[in-house]
Amino acid sequence: MSTDLGTIAVFGATGQQGGAVVNSLLRRGATVRALVRNPEAPKAQALAARGVQLVEGDADRPETLVPALQGVDAFWFMTTPPGGMQNADTEGETRQGMLLARAAVESRVPHLVFNSVGGAERNSGVPHFESKRRVEEHLEALDGRVSVLRPVYFMENLRWSLPQVEGGELVFRAPLAPGTPLQMIAVQDIGEMDAAVLLGQAEAPDGGLEIAGDEVTGEQIAAAFGDAAGLPARFEPLPLSTLDGQDDMQRMYRWFADTPGYQADIEWVRTMDPGLLSFREWLEVTGYKGP
């Protein structure tokens, strides 16, 4: 493996986004150092088998972070609320992001890349957006080079709400009003864009960059599923009340309904990465053929 591209530290390397960043960095020939809670865990060992350096780096044990980041050329990180989306500890998420940023500064890491979320800077009122915005504000106050990417809705999220066959047709249900556009991006494309920025092969503009690969309505999502499965399909909107008891998610879908929601300039983003997948291409790449 070439070291010409430097050593890139990745936090959350065994997760969905972090794993995509690792994949893209390795494919480009970079040396990757993964910060993991337990280097002996099976997922961590699977990374080691691919040539990834493993170091203990646990945000719940801040003393592990500075040693883990010594000597790297760039550091990628993201944050998620402890407790998951049902019991989201958004204050804890912000604290985690600040700890990671401070450790990087103390370690003199030349370049920090933070994955936030689309719309974080637009006062969305969505708790897990606002927590990331507070991390962004902390980063803005730091000396040094910082890049912020803001991915929109993950195409992979739809794996939890796949359409079902009813009466010979596919029915896709979601708490979206008819005709509401929803921007999406494939996680593998997030990894590609992050890797390019980390390695200096692309530049994120000052103030952050919202990234998306497609914009589709519920009706278009249903039609794409149907075409991939070879079945007629329809979209059935669900009321926001179906998310009662899930305050964070309900606020997000209300934000989709009441505002333009995500606002990535997809045409411009494609100038950075022309290979971004559309939703239909993502279905093909992932091999979706129906339930």
C-alpha beads as a LAMMPS data file, in Angstrom:
LAMMPS data file: protein, C-alpha beads

291 atoms
290 bonds

1 atom types
1 bond types

-500.0 500.0 xlo xhi
-500.0 500.0 ylo yhi
-500.0 500.0 zlo zhi

Masses

1 110.0

Atoms # bond

1 1 1 0.000 0.000 0.000
2 1 1 1.360 3.432 -0.947
3 1 1 1.947 5.983 1.780
4 1 1 2.357 8.880 -0.676
5 1 1 -1.146 10.077 0.169
6 1 1 -0.404 10.249 3.876
7 1 1 -2.131 8.657 6.824
8 1 1 -5.818 9.394 7.340
9 1 1 -7.492 8.771 10.696
10 1 1 -11.124 7.658 10.637
11 1 1 -13.441 7.677 13.651
12 1 1 -16.359 5.260 13.479
13 1 1 -14.596 3.146 10.869
14 1 1 -16.738 0.081 11.641
15 1 1 -19.973 2.012 11.044
16 1 1 -21.902 2.751 7.879
17 1 1 -20.440 6.147 6.956
18 1 1 -16.998 5.515 8.414
19 1 1 -16.814 2.187 6.629
20 1 1 -17.603 3.874 3.323
21 1 1 -14.836 6.418 3.943
22 1 1 -12.367 3.608 4.717
23 1 1 -13.356 1.748 1.547
24 1 1 -12.806 4.808 -0.611
25 1 1 -9.504 5.723 1.018
26 1 1 -8.130 2.205 0.624
27 1 1 -9.231 2.083 -2.989
28 1 1 -7.301 5.306 -3.620
29 1 1 -4.161 3.917 -1.991
30 1 1 -4.141 5.888 1.264
31 1 1 -2.925 4.587 4.595
32 1 1 -5.882 4.411 6.997
33 1 1 -5.776 4.513 10.775
34 1 1 -9.056 3.468 12.398
35 1 1 -9.991 4.756 15.857
36 1 1 -11.979 1.966 17.465
37 1 1 -13.254 1.208 20.957
38 1 1 -11.940 -2.346 20.954
39 1 1 -9.209 -3.303 18.475
40 1 1 -9.916 -6.986 19.181
41 1 1 -13.576 -6.797 18.115
42 1 1 -14.450 -8.817 14.974
43 1 1 -15.368 -5.753 12.894
44 1 1 -12.097 -4.083 13.841
45 1 1 -10.122 -7.193 13.022
46 1 1 -11.816 -7.342 9.620
47 1 1 -10.418 -3.871 8.940
48 1 1 -6.958 -4.945 10.097
49 1 1 -7.086 -7.840 7.630
50 1 1 -7.457 -5.252 4.857
51 1 1 -4.367 -3.359 5.978
52 1 1 -6.003 -0.741 8.207
53 1 1 -4.012 0.398 11.248
54 1 1 -6.019 -0.079 14.455
55 1 1 -5.690 2.196 17.478
56 1 1 -7.860 2.533 20.536
57 1 1 -9.820 5.765 20.227
58 1 1 -12.987 6.027 22.300
59 1 1 -14.916 9.276 22.794
60 1 1 -16.155 7.874 26.110
61 1 1 -12.493 7.686 27.157
62 1 1 -11.114 11.047 25.985
63 1 1 -7.606 10.204 27.162
64 1 1 -7.337 7.717 24.274
65 1 1 -7.970 10.282 21.536
66 1 1 -4.847 12.440 21.454
67 1 1 -2.418 9.483 21.291
68 1 1 -4.567 7.900 18.578
69 1 1 -4.308 10.985 16.373
70 1 1 -0.582 11.613 16.653
71 1 1 1.163 11.958 13.303
72 1 1 -1.827 11.711 10.970
73 1 1 -2.299 13.979 7.951
74 1 1 -6.078 14.319 8.179
75 1 1 -8.915 13.197 10.434
76 1 1 -12.467 12.264 9.424
77 1 1 -15.243 12.053 11.979
78 1 1 -18.976 12.158 12.402
79 1 1 -21.281 12.080 15.410
80 1 1 -24.474 10.253 16.299
81 1 1 -26.687 10.721 19.353
82 1 1 -25.985 8.186 22.112
83 1 1 -29.107 6.144 22.742
84 1 1 -30.148 5.996 19.094
85 1 1 -32.985 7.937 17.496
86 1 1 -35.639 6.704 19.941
87 1 1 -33.859 8.093 23.013
88 1 1 -31.467 10.483 21.319
89 1 1 -29.003 12.219 23.622
90 1 1 -28.273 15.161 21.345
91 1 1 -26.319 17.013 24.034
92 1 1 -24.122 13.942 24.344
93 1 1 -23.649 13.973 20.572
94 1 1 -22.447 17.578 20.678
95 1 1 -20.060 16.833 23.527
96 1 1 -18.635 13.912 21.556
97 1 1 -17.994 16.086 18.518
98 1 1 -16.287 18.770 20.573
99 1 1 -14.065 16.200 22.284
100 1 1 -12.977 14.790 18.949
101 1 1 -12.275 18.230 17.527
102 1 1 -10.259 19.319 20.562
103 1 1 -8.221 16.109 20.471
104 1 1 -7.411 16.713 16.806
105 1 1 -6.264 20.253 17.535
106 1 1 -4.143 19.098 20.469
107 1 1 -2.594 16.459 18.204
108 1 1 -1.888 19.132 15.566
109 1 1 -3.809 17.327 12.836
110 1 1 -3.468 19.501 9.699
111 1 1 -6.958 18.888 8.277
112 1 1 -10.276 17.946 9.929
113 1 1 -13.234 16.718 7.881
114 1 1 -16.594 16.543 9.664
115 1 1 -19.721 14.919 8.278
116 1 1 -22.706 16.879 9.526
117 1 1 -26.188 16.730 7.951
118 1 1 -27.945 18.612 5.179
119 1 1 -29.774 21.646 6.537
120 1 1 -27.866 21.786 9.817
121 1 1 -27.050 25.449 9.215
122 1 1 -30.683 26.461 8.487
123 1 1 -32.245 26.400 11.979
124 1 1 -34.236 23.262 11.224
125 1 1 -35.333 22.630 14.807
126 1 1 -34.666 18.918 14.260
127 1 1 -32.764 17.787 17.386
128 1 1 -30.185 15.581 15.664
129 1 1 -29.561 18.338 13.109
130 1 1 -29.145 21.019 15.766
131 1 1 -26.640 18.896 17.705
132 1 1 -24.458 18.658 14.619
133 1 1 -24.777 22.384 14.003
134 1 1 -23.359 23.018 17.475
135 1 1 -20.374 20.846 16.534
136 1 1 -19.992 22.885 13.326
137 1 1 -20.006 26.118 15.345
138 1 1 -17.283 24.721 17.582
139 1 1 -15.209 23.818 14.525
140 1 1 -15.676 27.308 13.057
141 1 1 -13.947 28.762 16.110
142 1 1 -10.852 26.579 15.732
143 1 1 -7.612 27.545 14.088
144 1 1 -6.589 25.313 11.220
145 1 1 -8.138 23.719 8.163
146 1 1 -11.651 22.339 8.590
147 1 1 -13.986 20.948 5.922
148 1 1 -17.656 20.200 6.542
149 1 1 -19.764 17.944 4.322
150 1 1 -23.515 17.744 4.900
151 1 1 -25.042 14.542 3.486
152 1 1 -28.789 14.440 2.937
153 1 1 -31.140 11.461 3.395
154 1 1 -29.355 8.132 2.919
155 1 1 -30.767 5.863 0.229
156 1 1 -29.881 3.021 2.603
157 1 1 -32.512 4.306 5.048
158 1 1 -35.161 2.910 2.725
159 1 1 -34.082 -0.614 3.607
160 1 1 -36.177 -0.123 6.759
161 1 1 -39.318 0.823 4.831
162 1 1 -39.242 -1.325 1.705
163 1 1 -42.520 -1.583 -0.216
164 1 1 -44.742 -4.602 0.257
165 1 1 -46.783 -6.529 -2.332
166 1 1 -50.495 -5.975 -1.825
167 1 1 -53.067 -7.129 -4.364
168 1 1 -50.431 -7.720 -6.997
169 1 1 -48.751 -4.318 -6.712
170 1 1 -45.966 -2.820 -4.654
171 1 1 -47.062 -0.272 -2.071
172 1 1 -44.469 2.164 -0.742
173 1 1 -45.519 4.069 2.378
174 1 1 -43.755 7.013 4.000
175 1 1 -44.755 10.098 6.020
176 1 1 -44.250 12.370 3.014
177 1 1 -46.919 14.508 1.407
178 1 1 -47.664 13.696 -2.251
179 1 1 -45.228 15.430 -4.577
180 1 1 -42.771 16.352 -1.795
181 1 1 -39.199 16.230 -3.151
182 1 1 -36.676 14.371 -1.003
183 1 1 -32.974 14.611 -1.772
184 1 1 -30.971 11.423 -1.259
185 1 1 -27.440 10.125 -1.451
186 1 1 -25.894 6.645 -1.425
187 1 1 -23.546 6.007 1.491
188 1 1 -20.821 4.757 -0.869
189 1 1 -20.927 8.163 -2.580
190 1 1 -20.545 9.924 0.762
191 1 1 -17.381 7.894 1.258
192 1 1 -16.094 8.840 -2.199
193 1 1 -16.612 12.554 -1.627
194 1 1 -15.080 12.449 1.854
195 1 1 -12.026 10.571 0.580
196 1 1 -11.478 13.092 -2.198
197 1 1 -11.604 15.993 0.288
198 1 1 -9.383 14.224 2.824
199 1 1 -6.723 13.549 0.200
200 1 1 -6.832 17.023 -1.323
201 1 1 -8.315 15.717 -4.567
202 1 1 -11.413 17.909 -4.119
203 1 1 -12.158 21.016 -2.100
204 1 1 -15.208 21.661 0.062
205 1 1 -16.177 25.349 -0.010
206 1 1 -15.899 27.489 3.097
207 1 1 -19.068 27.232 5.159
208 1 1 -19.685 23.581 4.283
209 1 1 -21.187 21.663 1.382
210 1 1 -24.556 19.909 1.270
211 1 1 -24.217 16.748 -0.830
212 1 1 -26.885 14.735 -2.652
213 1 1 -27.045 12.425 -5.645
214 1 1 -30.743 12.569 -6.512
215 1 1 -34.050 14.253 -5.721
216 1 1 -37.217 12.155 -5.845
217 1 1 -40.804 12.243 -4.636
218 1 1 -42.649 9.417 -2.904
219 1 1 -44.349 8.653 -6.186
220 1 1 -41.009 8.436 -8.000
221 1 1 -39.559 6.215 -5.270
222 1 1 -42.502 3.833 -5.638
223 1 1 -42.175 3.809 -9.436
224 1 1 -38.450 3.022 -9.225
225 1 1 -39.099 0.149 -6.828
226 1 1 -41.831 -1.138 -9.124
227 1 1 -39.691 -0.996 -12.246
228 1 1 -36.849 -2.818 -10.485
229 1 1 -39.243 -5.529 -9.299
230 1 1 -41.236 -5.726 -12.532
231 1 1 -44.478 -4.907 -10.725
232 1 1 -46.976 -2.056 -10.755
233 1 1 -46.403 0.240 -7.797
234 1 1 -48.039 3.097 -5.944
235 1 1 -47.135 5.523 -3.187
236 1 1 -49.304 5.810 -0.101
237 1 1 -48.516 8.820 2.125
238 1 1 -48.676 8.286 5.861
239 1 1 -49.750 10.960 8.341
240 1 1 -47.090 12.457 10.586
241 1 1 -49.041 11.015 13.524
242 1 1 -47.556 7.625 12.630
243 1 1 -44.357 9.024 14.162
244 1 1 -45.980 9.963 17.481
245 1 1 -43.537 9.092 20.248
246 1 1 -40.559 9.538 17.902
247 1 1 -40.091 13.279 18.389
248 1 1 -36.811 13.616 16.518
249 1 1 -37.993 11.760 13.417
250 1 1 -41.389 13.468 13.483
251 1 1 -39.737 16.884 13.542
252 1 1 -37.551 15.889 10.595
253 1 1 -40.496 14.813 8.452
254 1 1 -42.418 17.940 9.465
255 1 1 -39.384 19.930 8.317
256 1 1 -39.604 18.115 4.970
257 1 1 -43.289 19.091 4.753
258 1 1 -43.045 22.719 5.893
259 1 1 -39.813 23.859 4.194
260 1 1 -37.832 23.062 1.049
261 1 1 -35.976 20.562 3.244
262 1 1 -32.618 19.526 1.845
263 1 1 -31.199 22.015 -0.633
264 1 1 -28.066 20.540 -2.185
265 1 1 -27.135 21.884 -5.595
266 1 1 -26.945 18.438 -7.157
267 1 1 -25.683 19.671 -10.519
268 1 1 -22.787 21.445 -8.801
269 1 1 -22.058 18.497 -6.506
270 1 1 -21.798 16.287 -9.578
271 1 1 -18.948 18.455 -10.836
272 1 1 -17.001 17.157 -7.814
273 1 1 -18.112 13.559 -8.323
274 1 1 -19.761 12.773 -11.677
275 1 1 -20.279 9.174 -10.558
276 1 1 -22.896 9.936 -7.909
277 1 1 -25.668 7.344 -8.035
278 1 1 -29.264 8.216 -8.791
279 1 1 -31.880 6.347 -6.765
280 1 1 -32.628 4.033 -9.692
281 1 1 -28.922 3.322 -10.130
282 1 1 -28.622 2.583 -6.421
283 1 1 -31.415 0.007 -6.687
284 1 1 -29.554 -1.628 -9.555
285 1 1 -26.175 -1.571 -7.790
286 1 1 -27.659 -3.069 -4.612
287 1 1 -29.487 -5.764 -6.573
288 1 1 -33.050 -4.929 -5.520
289 1 1 -35.506 -7.209 -7.327
290 1 1 -38.529 -6.910 -5.063
291 1 1 -39.694 -8.433 -1.758

Bonds

1 1 1 2
2 1 2 3
3 1 3 4
4 1 4 5
5 1 5 6
6 1 6 7
7 1 7 8
8 1 8 9
9 1 9 10
10 1 10 11
11 1 11 12
12 1 12 13
13 1 13 14
14 1 14 15
15 1 15 16
16 1 16 17
17 1 17 18
18 1 18 19
19 1 19 20
20 1 20 21
21 1 21 22
22 1 22 23
23 1 23 24
24 1 24 25
25 1 25 26
26 1 26 27
27 1 27 28
28 1 28 29
29 1 29 30
30 1 30 31
31 1 31 32
32 1 32 33
33 1 33 34
34 1 34 35
35 1 35 36
36 1 36 37
37 1 37 38
38 1 38 39
39 1 39 40
40 1 40 41
41 1 41 42
42 1 42 43
43 1 43 44
44 1 44 45
45 1 45 46
46 1 46 47
47 1 47 48
48 1 48 49
49 1 49 50
50 1 50 51
51 1 51 52
52 1 52 53
53 1 53 54
54 1 54 55
55 1 55 56
56 1 56 57
57 1 57 58
58 1 58 59
59 1 59 60
60 1 60 61
61 1 61 62
62 1 62 63
63 1 63 64
64 1 64 65
65 1 65 66
66 1 66 67
67 1 67 68
68 1 68 69
69 1 69 70
70 1 70 71
71 1 71 72
72 1 72 73
73 1 73 74
74 1 74 75
75 1 75 76
76 1 76 77
77 1 77 78
78 1 78 79
79 1 79 80
80 1 80 81
81 1 81 82
82 1 82 83
83 1 83 84
84 1 84 85
85 1 85 86
86 1 86 87
87 1 87 88
88 1 88 89
89 1 89 90
90 1 90 91
91 1 91 92
92 1 92 93
93 1 93 94
94 1 94 95
95 1 95 96
96 1 96 97
97 1 97 98
98 1 98 99
99 1 99 100
100 1 100 101
101 1 101 102
102 1 102 103
103 1 103 104
104 1 104 105
105 1 105 106
106 1 106 107
107 1 107 108
108 1 108 109
109 1 109 110
110 1 110 111
111 1 111 112
112 1 112 113
113 1 113 114
114 1 114 115
115 1 115 116
116 1 116 117
117 1 117 118
118 1 118 119
119 1 119 120
120 1 120 121
121 1 121 122
122 1 122 123
123 1 123 124
124 1 124 125
125 1 125 126
126 1 126 127
127 1 127 128
128 1 128 129
129 1 129 130
130 1 130 131
131 1 131 132
132 1 132 133
133 1 133 134
134 1 134 135
135 1 135 136
136 1 136 137
137 1 137 138
138 1 138 139
139 1 139 140
140 1 140 141
141 1 141 142
142 1 142 143
143 1 143 144
144 1 144 145
145 1 145 146
146 1 146 147
147 1 147 148
148 1 148 149
149 1 149 150
150 1 150 151
151 1 151 152
152 1 152 153
153 1 153 154
154 1 154 155
155 1 155 156
156 1 156 157
157 1 157 158
158 1 158 159
159 1 159 160
160 1 160 161
161 1 161 162
162 1 162 163
163 1 163 164
164 1 164 165
165 1 165 166
166 1 166 167
167 1 167 168
168 1 168 169
169 1 169 170
170 1 170 171
171 1 171 172
172 1 172 173
173 1 173 174
174 1 174 175
175 1 175 176
176 1 176 177
177 1 177 178
178 1 178 179
179 1 179 180
180 1 180 181
181 1 181 182
182 1 182 183
183 1 183 184
184 1 184 185
185 1 185 186
186 1 186 187
187 1 187 188
188 1 188 189
189 1 189 190
190 1 190 191
191 1 191 192
192 1 192 193
193 1 193 194
194 1 194 195
195 1 195 196
196 1 196 197
197 1 197 198
198 1 198 199
199 1 199 200
200 1 200 201
201 1 201 202
202 1 202 203
203 1 203 204
204 1 204 205
205 1 205 206
206 1 206 207
207 1 207 208
208 1 208 209
209 1 209 210
210 1 210 211
211 1 211 212
212 1 212 213
213 1 213 214
214 1 214 215
215 1 215 216
216 1 216 217
217 1 217 218
218 1 218 219
219 1 219 220
220 1 220 221
221 1 221 222
222 1 222 223
223 1 223 224
224 1 224 225
225 1 225 226
226 1 226 227
227 1 227 228
228 1 228 229
229 1 229 230
230 1 230 231
231 1 231 232
232 1 232 233
233 1 233 234
234 1 234 235
235 1 235 236
236 1 236 237
237 1 237 238
238 1 238 239
239 1 239 240
240 1 240 241
241 1 241 242
242 1 242 243
243 1 243 244
244 1 244 245
245 1 245 246
246 1 246 247
247 1 247 248
248 1 248 249
249 1 249 250
250 1 250 251
251 1 251 252
252 1 252 253
253 1 253 254
254 1 254 255
255 1 255 256
256 1 256 257
257 1 257 258
258 1 258 259
259 1 259 260
260 1 260 261
261 1 261 262
262 1 262 263
263 1 263 264
264 1 264 265
265 1 265 266
266 1 266 267
267 1 267 268
268 1 268 269
269 1 269 270
270 1 270 271
271 1 271 272
272 1 272 273
273 1 273 274
274 1 274 275
275 1 275 276
276 1 276 277
277 1 277 278
278 1 278 279
279 1 279 280
280 1 280 281
281 1 281 282
282 1 282 283
283 1 283 284
284 1 284 285
285 1 285 286
286 1 286 287
287 1 287 288
288 1 288 289
289 1 289 290
290 1 290 291
